[in-house]
Amino acid sequence: MPIMSASEVASPTAMEAMLTVMQSVVTFAMSIFSTITSNTILCFILAGSLVGIGVHVFKLLKGAAR
């Protein structure tokens, strides 16, 4: 198996493409979060799920401390 140089592994265009994709994903996630928090019902659903996750994590940490 030939050893690849650094320029062959990740060219600047490939890195730029990855950064562009990541920026698009973050922008999309922020627009979804903005839409959810602007709607009252969706905001309560989001809060309920976050509280449920928090309770579960607390139970795991409590069990690990024993």
matplotlib code that plots the C-alpha trace (Angstrom):
import matplotlib.pyplot as plt

x = [0.0, 1.6, 2.1, 0.0, 1.3, -0.6, -1.6, -3.2, -5.1, -6.9, -6.5, -7.6, -10.6, -11.8, -11.3, -13.2, -16.0, -16.2, -16.3, -19.1, -21.1, -20.7, -21.7, -24.9, -25.7, -25.2, -27.3, -30.1, -30.0, -30.2, -33.2, -35.0, -34.2, -35.4, -38.7, -39.2, -38.6, -40.9, -43.8, -45.3, -46.4, -43.2, -41.2, -43.1, -42.4, -38.7, -38.6, -40.3, -37.9, -34.9, -36.2, -36.7, -33.1, -31.9, -33.8, -32.3, -28.8, -29.2, -30.4, -27.4, -25.0, -26.8, -26.4, -22.8, -22.0, -23.1]
y = [0.0, 3.3, 6.0, 9.1, 12.6, 15.3, 17.0, 13.8, 13.1, 16.4, 18.9, 22.5, 22.1, 19.1, 21.0, 24.0, 21.6, 20.1, 23.6, 24.6, 21.5, 22.0, 25.7, 24.6, 22.0, 24.5, 27.1, 24.5, 23.4, 27.0, 27.7, 24.6, 25.7, 29.2, 27.8, 25.5, 28.3, 30.7, 28.3, 27.9, 24.3, 23.1, 25.0, 23.1, 19.8, 20.7, 21.7, 18.5, 16.3, 18.2, 17.8, 14.1, 13.8, 15.6, 13.3, 10.3, 11.6, 12.4, 8.8, 7.5, 9.7, 8.8, 5.1, 5.5, 7.2, 4.2]
z = [0.0, -1.1, 1.5, 0.6, 1.1, 3.0, -0.2, -1.5, 1.7, 2.0, -0.7, -0.1, -2.3, -0.3, 3.0, 1.6, 0.5, 4.0, 5.6, 3.2, 4.0, 7.8, 7.5, 5.6, 8.2, 11.1, 9.3, 8.7, 12.4, 13.5, 11.3, 12.7, 16.3, 15.5, 14.1, 17.1, 19.6, 17.8, 18.1, 21.6, 21.3, 19.7, 22.4, 25.1, 23.4, 23.1, 26.8, 27.8, 25.9, 27.3, 30.9, 30.2, 28.9, 32.0, 34.4, 32.6, 32.8, 36.5, 37.1, 35.3, 37.3, 40.6, 39.8, 38.9, 42.2, 44.2]

ax = plt.figure().add_subplot(projection="3d")
ax.plot(x, y, z, "-o")
ax.set_aspect("equal")
plt.show()
